[in-house]
């Protein structure tokens, strides 16, 4: 119980600071309090460091390259501070495994799945934020066709490199901070979590290129994730994909894939 209360206090402070910095919306701050409390309160400080690494690095990249990405806001479903759905899409799976650690404190697999999930969402976020810097247009992951920057399911050299770096950052921390003190397995943990993270991010891109809901703005004549109203004010119409599978659901699938791949490996 004391650790859970400490986790709540920790989460309140971080969520408040993030809200004041406009990294989180009001609903996003509430969701961050829930996620932070569960991960720190049921996991521990090692778990909290991994969560903070994801949140701080992704927020920093958004601020650093926000202007470059601003021109692509018409493509993305959401812009600005992260809301509750975005926070939960990235943190719900990690919270689940922190909870499972509470019930299976002697087992190493919740830590592995938690870390792999965070590596996946970090890899995906870094690829999204830094991929826009690629000097040439990206290519669709399914057929290699050149597409506009910001297109769902598109990959690029810079994006892949950023994805690798994002996954590796979480992986090295997870390997070193491993609460089970498996010092002889640091390299193995690092490689496993990095691979799971990259694979989860690629799965995200695959969903984005195939079954994610994509719409068309008749006024701008451009594809977009935004629905029902585009940034120009026109009503968008569905072009392809499953209507229920929006970007938040794809991010949740990315986090889940990372965790499952980590467990399987």
C-alpha positions in Angstrom: 0.0 0.0 0.0 2.7 2.6 0.8 4.3 2.0 -2.6 1.0 2.4 -4.3 0.5 5.8 -2.6 4.0 6.8 -3.5 3.2 5.8 -7.1 0.1 8.0 -7.0 2.1 11.0 -5.7 4.8 10.4 -8.4 2.2 10.2 -11.1 0.4 13.3 -9.9 3.6 15.3 -10.0 4.6 14.1 -13.5 1.1 14.5 -14.9 0.8 18.0 -13.5 4.1 19.1 -14.9 3.2 17.6 -18.3 -0.1 19.3 -18.3 1.4 22.7 -17.5 4.0 22.1 -20.3 1.1 21.3 -22.7 2.4 17.8 -23.4 -0.9 16.3 -22.0 -4.5 17.5 -22.3 -6.7 17.4 -19.2 -8.0 13.9 -20.0 -4.4 12.8 -20.9 -3.2 14.0 -17.5 -5.9 11.9 -15.7 -5.0 8.8 -17.8 -1.3 9.4 -17.1 -2.0 9.5 -13.3 -3.7 6.1 -13.7 -0.9 4.6 -15.8 1.8 6.0 -13.6 0.2 4.9 -10.4 -0.2 1.3 -11.6 3.3 1.0 -13.1 5.2 2.7 -10.2 2.9 1.5 -7.5 2.6 -2.2 -8.6 6.0 -2.4 -10.3 8.6 -0.3 -8.7 11.2 2.4 -9.5 12.8 0.4 -12.3 9.4 0.2 -14.0 8.9 3.9 -13.5 12.2 4.8 -15.1 11.3 2.9 -18.3 7.9 4.7 -18.4 9.5 8.1 -17.8 12.1 7.4 -20.5 9.4 6.9 -23.0 7.3 9.9 -22.0 10.2 12.4 -21.6 11.9 11.3 -24.9 8.8 11.3 -26.9 7.6 14.7 -25.5 11.1 16.2 -26.2 11.1 15.0 -29.8 7.6 16.4 -30.3 8.8 19.8 -29.1 12.1 19.7 -31.0 10.6 18.8 -34.4 7.1 20.0 -33.9 7.4 22.7 -36.6 8.6 20.2 -39.2 5.6 17.9 -38.3 3.1 20.8 -38.1 2.8 20.9 -41.9 1.7 17.3 -41.8 -1.1 17.8 -39.2 -3.7 17.3 -41.9 -2.5 13.7 -42.2 -2.6 12.7 -38.6 -5.7 12.0 -36.6 -4.7 14.1 -33.7 -2.3 16.9 -33.0 -1.3 18.9 -29.9 -1.2 17.6 -26.3 -1.8 13.8 -25.9 -5.3 12.9 -24.7 -6.5 10.0 -22.6 -6.9 7.6 -25.6 -3.3 8.3 -26.7 -1.9 7.8 -23.2 -3.8 4.5 -22.7 -3.0 3.3 -26.2 0.7 3.5 -25.3 0.5 2.6 -21.6 -2.3 0.2 -21.0 -0.4 -2.9 -21.9 2.6 -1.9 -19.8 0.2 -1.3 -16.9 -1.3 -4.7 -17.3 2.1 -6.4 -17.0 3.0 -4.2 -14.0 -0.2 -5.6 -12.4 0.7 -9.1 -13.3 4.1 -8.6 -11.7 2.3 -7.8 -8.5 0.6 -11.2 -8.6 3.8 -13.0 -9.8 6.6 -11.2 -8.1 9.2 -13.9 -8.6 8.6 -14.3 -12.4 10.8 -12.5 -14.9 8.3 -12.6 -17.8 6.2 -9.6 -16.7 9.3 -7.4 -16.8 10.3 -8.7 -20.2 6.8 -8.2 -21.6 6.5 -4.7 -20.0 9.9 -3.6 -21.4 9.2 -5.0 -24.9 5.9 -3.2 -25.0 7.5 0.1 -24.0 10.3 -0.5 -26.5 7.7 -1.0 -29.2 5.8 2.2 -28.5 9.0 4.2 -28.1 10.3 2.8 -31.4 7.0 3.8 -33.1 7.0 7.3 -31.6 10.6 8.0 -32.5 10.0 6.8 -36.0 6.9 9.1 -36.4 8.6 12.1 -34.9 12.0 11.8 -36.7 10.9 10.1 -39.9 9.6 13.4 -41.2 13.2 14.6 -41.4 14.0 12.0 -44.1 15.3 13.9 -47.2 13.2 11.8 -49.7 9.6 10.7 -49.5 8.9 7.5 -47.6 7.7 4.2 -49.1 4.7 2.1 -48.2 5.8 -0.9 -46.2 3.6 -3.3 -48.2 4.6 -2.5 -51.8 7.5 0.0 -51.7 5.5 2.7 -53.5 6.7 6.2 -52.8 4.0 8.2 -50.8 3.6 11.5 -49.1 5.2 12.2 -45.8 3.0 11.3 -42.9 1.1 8.6 -44.8 0.0 5.7 -42.5 2.1 2.6 -43.1 5.0 4.5 -44.7 8.6 3.8 -43.7 11.9 5.5 -44.5 15.6 5.2 -43.7 15.5 7.9 -41.0 12.3 6.4 -39.6 13.8 2.9 -39.4 17.0 4.3 -37.8 15.0 6.2 -35.3 12.9 3.2 -34.6 16.0 1.2 -33.8 17.4 3.9 -31.6 14.0 4.2 -29.7 13.8 0.5 -29.1 17.4 0.2 -28.1 17.2 3.0 -25.5 14.4 1.2 -23.7 16.2 -2.1 -24.1 19.5 -1.1 -22.6 17.8 0.4 -19.6 15.6 -2.6 -19.2 18.6 -4.9 -19.4 20.7 -2.9 -16.9 17.8 -2.2 -14.5 16.4 -5.7 -14.6 15.1 -6.2 -11.0 15.9 -9.9 -11.2 19.7 -9.2 -11.3 20.4 -11.5 -14.3 23.7 -9.8 -15.0 24.8 -12.7 -17.2 21.8 -12.1 -19.5 22.2 -8.3 -20.1 23.2 -8.8 -23.7 20.4 -11.3 -24.3 17.8 -9.1 -22.7 19.0 -6.1 -24.7 18.8 -7.9 -28.1 15.5 -9.5 -27.3 13.8 -6.3 -26.2 15.2 -4.3 -29.1 14.0 -6.9 -31.6 10.6 -7.0 -30.0 10.4 -3.2 -30.0 11.3 -2.9 -33.7 9.0 -5.7 -34.7 6.1 -4.2 -32.8 6.7 -0.8 -34.6 6.8 -2.5 -38.0 3.5 -4.3 -37.1 2.1 -0.8 -36.5 3.2 0.3 -39.9 1.7 -2.8 -41.5 -1.6 -2.2 -39.9 -1.4 1.4 -41.0 -0.8 0.4 -44.6 -3.6 -2.2 -44.8 -6.5 -2.1 -42.3 -6.3 1.2 -40.4 -9.2 3.5 -41.3 -8.1 6.1 -43.8 -10.2 8.9 -45.1 -10.2 11.3 -48.1 -10.7 15.0 -48.0 -12.6 16.0 -51.2 -11.7 19.6 -50.9 -7.9 19.1 -50.4 -7.9 15.9 -52.4 -5.6 14.2 -49.8 -5.7 11.1 -47.7 -6.0 11.6 -43.9 -6.6 9.9 -40.6 -9.0 12.7 -39.6 -12.7 12.0 -39.4 -15.3 13.3 -39.7 -13.9 16.8 -40.3 -10.6 17.6 -42.0 -8.3 20.5 -40.9 -9.8 22.5 -43.8 -13.3 22.1 -42.4 -14.5 19.7 -45.1 -16.2 16.4 -44.2 -14.0 13.4 -45.0 -15.1 10.1 -46.5 -13.8 6.7 -45.8 -11.3 5.5 -48.3 -10.2 2.1 -46.9 -9.6 0.1 -43.7 -11.8 -0.9 -40.8 -13.7 2.0 -39.4 -13.1 1.1 -35.8 -9.3 0.8 -36.3 -8.1 4.3 -35.7 -4.6 5.4 -34.9 -5.1 4.9 -31.1 -6.1 1.3 -31.7 -3.1 0.8 -34.0 -0.8 2.1 -31.3 -2.4 -0.3 -28.8 -1.8 -3.1 -31.2 1.8 -2.0 -31.5 2.2 -2.2 -27.7 0.5 -5.5 -27.5 2.6 -7.0 -30.4 5.8 -5.8 -28.7 4.9 -7.5 -25.5 3.7 -10.8 -27.2 6.8 -11.0 -29.3 9.0 -10.4 -26.3 7.3 -13.3 -24.5 7.5 -15.6 -27.5 11.2 -14.9 -28.0 
